């Protein structure tokens, strides 16, 4: 899977898109995703492309929407919510239709700063046995990592983002 999506995890609406910022800046698309007219009017505060990350994060903090992007063998889910169950249920339903058992899921909640990385088969098992809380308990487990390794990983990640 290499497609991108916007998902409204409150309504269950899913939209296949080419590029997240370009698609959602169209007022018709934003409205169909479920964004309020007041929120849509605030788009002008953010410069297209230059403010892309700030703009998308702002929207995810203001509306029950999730950014999804496929990268062949893994799928990234980004959202901002203190309510976990609804979002995780939506990810489960999406993956049942679009992911294989060993597709890796990267789940990032910008509100709680929880990040989960696991194959879909493990995610599905955890959701069935322990629900969203079980999955997020896995996210809260810290692996012991030397600070020198952590710094090197941050350096590599920054280079990849450039």
Secondary structure, DSSP 8 states (H G I E B T S, - for coil): ---EEEEETTTTEEEEES-HHHHHHSHHHHHHHT--HHHHHGGGGS-TTTTHHHHHHHHHHHSSEEEEEE-SSEEEEEE--S--HHHHHHHHHHHHHH--TT-EEEEEETTTTEEEEEEHHHHHHHHHHHHHHHHHHHHH------HHHHHHHHHHHHHHH-
